[in-house]
């Protein structure tokens, strides 16, 4: 079983919510991790919009297996899609900055450094038996903070 922990806190450490979310598979968890990460990018104005299910699935498979034919084949099976569709999804992931084109070979892509870091974190959690945890810190304007004190 895979667990994804979300902690929401206000500035100053006031706890609002802690939620453990259980997933049926590693793929399911990673899809949700990249979806949440894409939402973070969107609300922090780093991304144009969050990832949908198909893009999140493909990116999660690349996190699990690397950017290779095995992952592309699994994506085609899971999404019931043709290779051209996967190539279109790869293009969308590149245009949003989740995949980077290789400098020497335009047919090869690599995970962005931020997604690569999520992979390393996931790998560490998996090996150590720890939960994958996101911590969202929300800061309020001074007026709201004054009412909370």
PLY file of the C-alpha trace (Angstrom):
ply
format ascii 1.0
element vertex 149
property float x
property float y
property float z
element edge 148
property int vertex1
property int vertex2
end_header
0.00 0.00 0.00
1.23 3.49 -0.82
0.49 6.45 1.41
0.69 10.10 0.44
0.64 12.56 3.35
-0.54 16.13 2.90
0.06 18.69 5.65
-1.47 22.12 5.27
-0.18 24.80 7.63
-0.54 28.53 8.01
2.52 30.68 8.57
3.56 30.39 12.18
3.01 26.64 12.27
-0.74 26.62 12.97
-1.92 23.25 11.69
-5.02 23.26 9.55
-5.21 19.78 8.11
-3.26 16.54 7.90
-4.50 13.85 5.61
-3.14 10.39 4.80
-4.26 9.25 1.38
-3.92 5.56 0.52
-3.39 4.34 -3.04
-3.85 0.94 -4.63
-0.59 1.01 -6.62
2.68 2.81 -7.07
1.49 4.16 -10.42
-1.68 5.53 -8.84
0.34 7.30 -6.15
2.87 8.78 -8.59
0.07 10.00 -10.86
-1.35 11.89 -7.93
2.06 13.18 -6.86
2.71 14.70 -10.30
-0.85 16.03 -10.43
-0.43 17.78 -7.07
2.98 19.07 -8.18
1.42 20.44 -11.38
-1.28 22.18 -9.29
1.47 23.73 -7.18
3.18 24.98 -10.35
-0.11 26.42 -11.57
-1.03 28.28 -8.37
2.52 29.59 -7.99
2.31 30.92 -11.59
5.10 28.60 -12.79
2.79 26.56 -15.01
-0.03 27.36 -17.39
-2.37 24.65 -16.04
-2.36 21.43 -14.05
-1.82 18.04 -15.69
-4.79 15.95 -16.69
-5.06 12.20 -16.14
-3.37 11.16 -19.40
-0.37 13.47 -18.97
-0.03 12.54 -15.29
-0.13 8.83 -16.19
2.59 9.14 -18.83
4.81 11.24 -16.57
4.32 8.81 -13.65
5.35 5.92 -15.90
8.50 7.82 -16.89
9.22 8.32 -13.21
8.88 4.58 -12.63
10.68 3.23 -15.70
12.60 6.15 -17.20
11.98 7.71 -20.58
12.22 4.58 -22.73
10.26 2.25 -25.00
9.10 0.10 -22.07
7.41 3.10 -20.43
5.91 4.23 -23.75
4.53 0.74 -24.40
3.00 0.60 -20.90
1.47 4.04 -21.50
-0.07 2.84 -24.77
-1.55 -0.20 -22.99
-2.86 1.69 -19.95
-4.30 4.59 -21.94
-5.40 2.40 -24.87
-3.55 4.81 -27.15
-1.47 4.68 -30.29
2.20 5.65 -30.44
1.28 8.94 -32.14
-0.90 9.85 -29.16
1.96 9.13 -26.74
4.24 11.30 -28.89
1.68 14.12 -28.69
1.49 13.73 -24.91
5.31 13.82 -24.77
5.27 17.05 -26.76
2.80 18.55 -24.28
4.99 17.46 -21.35
8.01 19.06 -23.07
6.14 22.31 -23.74
5.13 22.49 -20.06
8.69 21.85 -18.87
8.25 18.36 -17.38
10.39 16.73 -20.07
13.53 18.20 -21.61
14.76 17.37 -25.11
18.24 15.86 -25.32
20.84 18.31 -26.64
22.24 15.83 -29.17
19.29 13.63 -30.16
15.83 15.14 -30.68
14.21 11.69 -30.31
15.36 11.45 -26.68
13.86 13.30 -23.76
14.85 13.50 -20.11
12.86 14.28 -17.00
13.18 17.88 -15.81
15.34 18.43 -12.73
12.26 19.00 -10.54
10.65 15.72 -11.67
14.01 13.97 -11.31
14.13 15.24 -7.71
10.63 13.85 -7.10
11.91 10.50 -8.45
14.84 10.56 -6.04
12.55 11.42 -3.13
10.17 8.62 -4.11
13.04 6.15 -4.39
14.39 7.17 -0.98
10.95 6.83 0.64
10.41 3.44 -0.99
13.78 2.09 0.20
13.47 3.47 3.72
9.81 2.56 4.22
8.83 6.18 4.78
5.72 7.85 3.44
5.91 10.28 0.55
4.97 13.62 2.06
4.11 17.02 0.63
4.03 20.00 2.96
2.07 22.99 1.74
2.66 26.24 3.58
0.06 28.90 3.11
0.80 32.41 4.22
-1.97 34.85 4.90
-1.89 38.62 4.66
-1.22 40.55 7.89
-4.90 41.30 8.47
-5.81 37.60 8.51
-2.75 36.72 10.61
-3.72 39.38 13.19
-7.19 37.82 13.53
-5.63 34.38 14.07
-3.36 35.55 16.94
0 1
1 2
2 3
3 4
4 5
5 6
6 7
7 8
8 9
9 10
10 11
11 12
12 13
13 14
14 15
15 16
16 17
17 18
18 19
19 20
20 21
21 22
22 23
23 24
24 25
25 26
26 27
27 28
28 29
29 30
30 31
31 32
32 33
33 34
34 35
35 36
36 37
37 38
38 39
39 40
40 41
41 42
42 43
43 44
44 45
45 46
46 47
47 48
48 49
49 50
50 51
51 52
52 53
53 54
54 55
55 56
56 57
57 58
58 59
59 60
60 61
61 62
62 63
63 64
64 65
65 66
66 67
67 68
68 69
69 70
70 71
71 72
72 73
73 74
74 75
75 76
76 77
77 78
78 79
79 80
80 81
81 82
82 83
83 84
84 85
85 86
86 87
87 88
88 89
89 90
90 91
91 92
92 93
93 94
94 95
95 96
96 97
97 98
98 99
99 100
100 101
101 102
102 103
103 104
104 105
105 106
106 107
107 108
108 109
109 110
110 111
111 112
112 113
113 114
114 115
115 116
116 117
117 118
118 119
119 120
120 121
121 122
122 123
123 124
124 125
125 126
126 127
127 128
128 129
129 130
130 131
131 132
132 133
133 134
134 135
135 136
136 137
137 138
138 139
139 140
140 141
141 142
142 143
143 144
144 145
145 146
146 147
147 148
